[in-house]
Amino acid sequence: MSNRNRGDVLTSQADLPADTLDEVFDDAPSTGELELEDRASLRRVAGLSTELSDITEVENRQLRLERVVLVGVWTEGTAAQSEASLEELARLAETAGSTVLEGLVQRRNRPDPATYVGSGKVRELADVVVATGADTVICDGELSPGQLRQLEDKLNIKVVDRTALILDIFAQHARSKEGKAQVELAQLQYLIPRLRGWGDTLSRQAGGRAGSNGGVGLRGPGETKLEIDRRRISKRVAKLRREISAMDTIRETKRGRRMANDVPSVAIVGYTNAGKSSLLNAVTDAGVLVEDALFATLDPTTRRSVTPDGRAYTLTDTVGFVRHLPHQLVDAFRSTLDEAADADLLLHVVDGSDPAPEEQVQAVRTVLAEIGSKRSESLPPELIVINKADAADAVSLARLRHLLPDAHVVSARTQEGVEKLVAAIADRLPRPETLVDVLVPYARGELVARTHSEGEVLTEDHTADGTRMCARVHADLAGALEPYRTAADSAAEPAS
């Protein structure tokens, strides 16, 4: 477009009435909508072959999932719980961009130490793979290196466990530099113990006496490919740890600045896809990405909000949890999860439309307890929020109200119950501890503004000499207001 055309466009927009311009900008997509469109445009392309010529090559073990078969081992709980776990694995696989063809479950006391499932189930699994044309098998558990190698040898296709699948989803959805570094660190920590035994290509050093392993010309000092890979990964892990540590310092500085300003903080936690980002948008109009998919949010988002009585606080959307969350992720996302541990209030969001919401609550509390134990600190108070009330049936909501009597039922999509939730958040936030009665001159209007934004104004009256206020404020603001305390307020203080 030429400069003249650009000017014409600008002139035409300037000539538009104000209400028309408001409609134009109201229809503009939000940041979350743009990110959702960008993510949808980068989905995996169906129909591309992922058959590996040599599945033992570590360099080729990228998770390009297409047509997958799921397999799980039912060791405890009910049949319904086992099926729910496999259904969740199917949603994880679909989020990663694959098509689920079949799912198998075997009832065992414990997974088979050699192949995860028994030899008979391995043969049945091989027949299903051939019949469906699958190129990947996903196991509902974390496989040992030996189990992984045995299954790939017997099935002759790529085998992926639940941990690798979750790591792959995280790698797809991470957007910030910190998020990408944390995911890569978790992937490398997962990969290191699985380097050994991934085929003969990992042992390229002959060694030994003459006549063995290739004989003359193939002996002598050097490194095996396994040793080279381990050394390279170790260097990369060390570099990532340094980078994440530097990012932690920046995050700690920002968090410390908010704490120094005595701004209360609220962290939204909960199971993945429970509607945490939708709730953040409903309360603060943040416009962050909302997607009906597991682990749509990996990078924490902090927004400012105000209570009905005028007190400012921050609301942070954190990464979602899941049953059997890989410990590598808990360690890698430590700085992100610290946002929840350092908050003044935890907003625990539960999916009211889920068939087993109480299991989601237990899974989230398990991860939070692990974070608290490693920090040797008590966790903040918790406020349960049952979301998606518009999609849940009345019987399920009644059961949840009985199980979680102090919970608030809301629908972030329809705004039902959000206003009451905001009032409940205001009641739970810590209040300023110092009560002051001051007469502030009109020349110090900035102190009046700070009192309104940082404190809790109980009474306010405009007199000829200035603004008379009775308020609760934090210690630093109380010090700034000290010269303007009234005689009645000074007399009320106990003598030192």
C-alpha positions in Angstrom: 0.0 0.0 0.0 1.4 3.4 -1.0 1.7 6.3 1.4 -1.1 8.1 -0.3 -3.4 5.1 0.1 -2.4 4.8 3.8 -3.3 8.5 4.3 -6.6 7.9 2.6 -7.4 5.0 4.9 -6.4 7.1 8.0 -8.5 10.0 6.8 -11.5 7.8 6.2 -11.2 6.3 9.7 -10.9 9.7 11.2 -14.1 10.7 9.4 -16.0 7.9 11.0 -18.4 8.6 13.9 -17.2 7.8 17.4 -19.8 5.0 17.9 -18.7 3.4 14.6 -15.0 3.5 15.7 -16.0 1.9 19.0 -17.7 -1.0 17.1 -14.6 -1.5 15.0 -12.3 -1.7 18.0 -14.7 -3.9 20.0 -14.7 -6.4 17.1 -10.9 -6.5 17.1 -9.6 -9.9 18.2 -8.0 -10.1 21.7 -4.5 -11.4 22.3 -5.8 -14.8 23.4 -7.9 -15.1 20.2 -4.8 -14.3 18.0 -2.7 -16.8 19.9 -5.4 -19.5 19.5 -5.6 -18.8 15.8 -1.8 -19.0 15.6 -1.7 -22.3 17.5 -4.5 -23.8 15.3 -2.5 -22.9 12.2 0.5 -24.9 13.4 -1.3 -28.2 14.0 0.4 -31.4 12.7 -0.5 -32.2 9.1 -2.4 -35.5 8.8 -1.2 -38.0 6.3 2.5 -37.5 6.6 4.4 -40.8 7.4 6.2 -41.1 10.7 7.7 -44.5 10.0 11.3 -44.5 11.2 13.9 -46.4 9.1 15.7 -47.1 12.4 13.7 -46.6 15.5 16.8 -47.0 17.7 18.3 -43.7 16.5 18.0 -41.2 19.4 18.3 -38.3 16.9 15.1 -39.5 15.1 13.0 -39.9 18.2 10.9 -36.8 17.7 7.3 -37.2 18.8 5.6 -36.8 15.4 2.4 -38.6 16.5 -0.3 -39.5 13.9 -2.2 -42.8 14.4 -1.8 -44.2 17.9 -2.9 -47.1 19.9 -3.2 -46.7 23.7 -2.4 -49.3 26.3 -2.8 -49.2 30.1 -2.3 -51.5 33.1 -5.1 -51.5 35.7 -3.4 -52.2 39.0 -5.7 -50.5 41.5 -9.0 -48.7 41.8 -12.2 -49.5 40.0 -12.8 -50.3 36.3 -14.4 -46.9 35.8 -11.2 -45.2 37.2 -9.1 -47.2 34.8 -11.2 -46.3 31.9 -11.2 -42.6 32.9 -7.4 -42.7 33.0 -7.2 -44.1 29.5 -9.7 -41.5 28.3 -7.5 -38.8 29.7 -4.6 -40.3 27.9 -6.6 -40.2 24.7 -7.3 -36.5 25.3 -3.6 -35.9 25.9 -2.7 -37.7 22.6 -5.3 -35.6 20.7 -3.9 -32.5 22.2 -0.5 -33.5 20.9 -1.9 -33.8 17.4 -2.5 -37.5 17.0 -5.5 -39.7 16.1 -6.5 -42.4 18.6 -7.4 -45.6 16.9 -7.7 -48.1 19.7 -7.3 -48.6 23.5 -6.4 -51.7 25.5 -6.3 -52.2 29.2 -4.8 -55.2 31.1 -5.7 -56.1 34.7 -2.5 -56.9 36.6 -1.2 -56.6 40.1 1.7 -54.6 38.8 3.1 -53.7 35.4 5.3 -56.4 33.8 9.0 -55.5 34.5 10.0 -56.6 31.0 7.3 -55.2 28.6 4.9 -53.2 30.9 2.1 -55.6 29.8 2.2 -59.4 29.7 3.5 -61.4 26.8 0.0 -62.3 25.7 -1.1 -58.7 25.7 2.0 -57.8 23.7 1.0 -60.2 20.9 -2.5 -58.9 21.0 -1.1 -55.3 20.8 1.0 -56.3 17.8 -2.1 -57.6 16.0 -4.0 -54.4 16.7 -1.1 -52.3 15.4 -1.0 -54.3 12.2 -4.8 -54.2 11.8 -5.2 -50.5 12.4 -2.0 -49.3 10.7 -0.8 -47.5 13.8 2.6 -45.9 13.8 2.9 -45.3 17.6 1.9 -47.0 20.8 1.3 -44.8 23.9 1.5 -46.4 27.4 -0.5 -45.0 30.3 2.5 -44.9 32.6 6.2 -44.1 32.8 8.2 -46.9 31.1 11.7 -47.9 32.2 14.4 -47.9 29.5 14.3 -51.7 29.4 10.5 -51.8 28.9 10.8 -49.2 26.2 13.4 -51.1 24.3 11.6 -54.5 24.7 8.3 -53.1 23.4 9.9 -51.4 20.4 11.7 -54.6 19.5 8.5 -56.7 19.7 6.2 -54.2 18.0 8.7 -52.7 15.5 7.1 -49.2 15.9 7.8 -46.2 18.1 6.6 -46.6 21.7 5.9 -43.5 23.9 5.0 -43.3 27.5 2.7 -40.9 29.3 5.6 -38.7 30.6 7.1 -38.2 27.1 3.6 -37.4 25.8 3.0 -34.7 28.4 6.5 -33.3 27.7 5.7 -33.1 24.0 2.5 -31.1 24.7 4.5 -28.7 26.9 7.1 -28.3 24.1 4.3 -27.4 21.6 2.6 -24.9 23.9 5.5 -23.1 25.5 5.7 -19.6 24.1 8.0 -17.5 26.4 11.7 -18.0 26.6 11.4 -19.2 30.2 8.7 -21.7 29.4 10.8 -23.1 26.5 13.9 -23.4 28.6 12.0 -25.2 31.4 10.4 -27.7 29.0 13.7 -28.4 27.3 15.3 -29.0 30.7 12.5 -31.5 31.6 12.9 -33.3 28.3 16.7 -33.7 28.7 16.3 -34.9 32.3 13.8 -37.5 31.0 16.1 -38.5 28.1 19.4 -39.0 30.1 18.5 -42.4 31.7 17.0 -43.7 28.5 20.1 -43.3 26.4 21.4 -46.6 27.4 20.2 -49.5 25.3 18.5 -47.7 22.5 20.0 -49.9 19.9 23.4 -50.9 18.7 23.9 -47.5 17.1 24.8 -46.2 20.5 27.9 -48.4 20.8 30.3 -47.4 18.0 33.6 -48.0 19.9 35.0 -51.4 19.2 37.8 -52.0 21.8 38.9 -55.4 23.1 41.7 -57.7 22.0 42.8 -58.3 18.5 40.3 -60.2 16.4 37.2 -59.1 18.4 34.6 -56.5 17.6 36.1 -55.7 14.2 39.7 -56.2 14.9 42.6 -54.0 13.7 41.8 -50.4 13.2 38.8 -50.3 15.4 40.5 -50.5 18.8 41.9 -47.8 21.0 40.9 -44.8 23.0 37.8 -42.8 22.2 34.2 -42.3 23.2 31.2 -44.4 22.6 28.2 -42.6 21.1 26.5 -43.1 24.4 29.2 -41.2 26.2 29.2 -38.4 23.6 25.4 -38.0 23.9 25.6 -37.9 27.7 28.4 -35.3 27.7 26.5 -33.1 25.2 23.3 -33.4 27.2 25.0 -32.7 30.5 26.5 -29.5 29.1 23.1 -28.4 27.7 21.4 -29.1 31.1 24.0 -27.1 32.9 23.5 -24.2 30.5 19.7 -24.4 30.8 20.0 -24.4 34.6 22.0 -21.2 34.5 19.6 -19.5 32.2 16.6 -20.5 34.3 18.3 -19.4 37.4 18.8 -15.9 35.9 15.2 -15.8 34.9 14.2 -16.9 38.5 16.1 -13.8 39.7 14.0 -11.5 37.5 10.8 -13.2 38.6 11.9 -13.0 42.2 12.6 -9.2 41.8 9.1 -8.6 40.3 7.5 -10.7 43.0 9.5 -8.9 45.7 8.5 -5.5 44.3 4.8 -6.5 44.6 5.3 -7.8 48.1 7.2 -4.6 49.1 4.3 -2.6 47.9 2.0 -4.7 50.0 -0.1 -5.7 47.0 -2.0 -8.9 47.9 -1.7 -11.7 45.4 -4.1 -14.5 44.3 -2.9 -17.5 42.4 -5.3 -19.6 40.2 -4.5 -23.3 40.5 -6.3 -26.4 39.4 -6.5 -29.3 37.1 -5.7 -28.8 33.4 -8.6 -27.6 31.3 -10.7 -26.7 34.4 -11.2 -23.2 33.1 -8.5 -21.2 35.0 -7.8 -18.9 32.1 -11.5 -18.3 31.4 -11.9 -17.4 35.1 -9.0 -14.9 34.8 -10.6 -13.3 31.8 -14.0 -13.2 33.6 -12.6 -11.4 36.7 -10.0 -9.1 35.1 -10.9 -9.0 31.3 -7.3 -10.1 30.6 -8.0 -11.5 27.1 -5.5 -14.4 27.6 -5.7 -17.6 25.5 -8.6 -19.8 26.2 -8.7 -23.2 24.5 -10.6 -26.5 25.2 -7.5 -28.5 25.4 -5.2 -29.9 28.0 -2.2 -27.7 29.0 -3.3 -24.8 26.9 -1.6 -22.4 29.5 2.1 -22.9 30.3 3.3 -19.4 30.8 1.9 -17.7 33.9 -0.1 -14.5 33.3 -0.5 -11.9 36.1 -3.2 -9.2 35.9 -4.2 -6.4 38.3 -7.7 -6.3 39.7 -9.6 -4.3 42.3 -11.9 -5.4 45.1 -15.4 -3.9 45.3 -14.1 -1.7 48.2 -11.2 -0.4 46.1 -8.2 -2.5 47.2 -5.8 -3.5 44.5 -4.6 -7.1 44.2 -2.9 -9.3 41.5 -4.4 -12.4 40.0 -2.0 -15.0 38.4 -3.0 -17.8 36.1 -0.6 -20.8 36.6 0.1 -24.0 34.7 -2.5 -26.8 35.1 -1.9 -30.0 37.0 -2.7 -33.6 36.0 -2.7 -37.0 37.6 0.8 -38.5 37.7 2.4 -35.2 36.7 6.0 -36.0 35.7 8.4 -35.1 38.4 10.8 -33.5 35.9 8.1 -30.9 35.1 7.5 -30.2 38.8 11.2 -29.5 39.2 11.6 -27.6 35.9 8.6 -25.4 36.6 9.6 -24.6 40.2 9.8 -20.9 39.6 6.3 -20.8 38.0 4.8 -22.9 40.8 6.4 -20.6 43.4 3.9 -18.0 42.2 1.2 -20.2 43.9 3.2 -20.9 47.0 4.0 -17.2 47.6 0.4 -16.0 47.0 -1.9 -14.8 49.8 -4.8 -16.9 48.5 -5.1 -19.9 46.3 -8.1 -20.0 43.9 -8.5 -23.7 43.4 -10.6 -24.2 40.2 -12.5 -27.5 39.7 -14.2 -28.6 36.6 -17.8 -29.2 37.7 -18.7 -31.0 34.4 -15.9 -33.6 34.9 -17.1 -37.2 35.7 -14.8 -37.4 38.7 -14.0 -33.9 40.0 -13.0 -35.1 43.5 -10.1 -37.0 41.9 -9.0 -33.8 40.2 -9.0 -32.0 43.6 -6.9 -34.7 45.1 -4.4 -34.6 42.2 -4.0 -30.8 42.5 -3.6 -31.0 46.3 -1.0 -33.7 46.0 1.2 -31.5 43.7 0.7 -28.5 46.0 1.7 -30.6 49.0 4.9 -31.6 47.2 5.7 -28.0 46.4 5.1 -27.0 50.1 7.2 -29.9 51.4 10.2 -28.9 49.3 9.9 -25.3 50.4 9.4 -26.3 54.0 6.6 -23.7 54.2 2.9 -23.8 54.7 0.7 -23.2 51.7 -1.7 -20.2 51.4 -5.3 -20.6 52.3 -7.5 -22.2 49.6 -10.8 -21.1 48.1 -12.5 -23.8 46.0 -14.3 -22.6 42.9 -16.5 -25.0 41.0 -16.4 -23.8 37.4 -18.4 -24.8 34.2 -21.7 -24.7 36.2 -23.5 -24.2 32.8 -22.2 -27.5 31.5 -22.7 -29.6 34.7 -25.9 -31.3 35.6 -27.9 -30.5 38.7 -27.1 -33.8 40.4 -23.4 -33.5 40.0 -23.4 -29.9 41.3 -25.5 -31.0 44.3 -23.0 -33.7 45.1 -20.1 -31.3 44.8 -21.7 -28.8 47.1 -22.0 -31.6 49.6 -18.4 -32.7 49.2 -17.1 -29.1 49.1 -19.5 -27.1 51.3 -17.4 -23.9 51.2 -17.0 -23.9 47.4 -18.3 -21.2 45.1 -20.2 -22.4 42.0 -19.5 -20.2 38.9 -19.5 -20.3 35.2 -16.7 -18.2 33.7 -18.4 -18.4 30.2 -21.8 -17.0 31.3 -20.5 -14.9 34.2 -22.8 -16.8 36.6 -21.6 -16.4 40.2 -18.5 -14.4 39.3 -19.7 -11.3 41.2 -20.1 -13.3 44.4 -16.7 -14.9 43.8 -15.0 -11.5 43.6 -16.7 -10.5 46.9 -15.4 -13.7 48.5 -11.9 -13.0 47.2 -12.1 -9.6 48.8 -13.1 -11.1 52.2 -10.2 -13.6 52.1 -7.5 -11.1 51.2 -5.3 -9.8 54.0 -6.3 -6.4 55.2 -3.9 -3.5 56.1 -3.0 -3.8 59.8 -2.6 -0.1 60.9 -5.6 2.0 61.7 -5.0 5.8 61.1 -7.0 8.9 61.5 -5.4 11.7 59.5 -6.0 15.2 58.1 -4.1 15.4 54.9 -3.6 18.9 53.3 -4.9 19.3 49.8 -1.3 19.9 48.7 -0.5 16.3 49.5 -3.2 14.8 47.3 -0.8 11.9 46.3 -1.1 10.5 49.8 -4.9 10.5 49.6 -4.6 8.6 46.3 -2.2 6.1 47.8 -4.5 5.5 50.7 -7.3 4.7 48.3 -5.2 2.4 46.1 -3.1 0.6 48.8 -5.3 0.9 51.9 -8.9 0.6 53.0 -10.7 3.9 53.5 -13.3 3.6 56.2 -14.5 7.3 56.3 -13.6 10.3 54.3 -14.6 14.0 54.7 -13.4 17.1 52.9 -12.8 20.0 55.3 -11.5 23.5 55.0 -8.0 22.4 56.1 -7.7 19.2 54.0 -9.1 15.6 53.6 -10.0 13.9 56.9 -9.7 10.1 56.6 -10.0 7.1 58.8 -8.3 4.2 57.1 -6.4 1.0 57.4 -3.0 1.1 55.7 0.2 -0.9 55.7 3.2 0.1 57.7 5.1 2.0 55.0 2.1 4.2 54.1 1.3 4.7 57.9 4.8 6.2 58.2 4.2 8.6 55.3 0.9 9.7 56.9 2.5 10.0 60.4 2.9 13.9 60.2 -0.8 14.3 59.5 -2.3 12.2 62.3 -5.0 14.0 64.2 -4.8 14.7 67.9 -7.5 12.2 68.6 -5.6 9.5 66.7 -2.3 10.3 68.6 -4.1 10.2 71.9 -5.5 6.8 71.1 -2.1 5.3 70.8 -0.7 3.6 74.0 2.3 5.4 75.6 5.6 3.8 74.8 
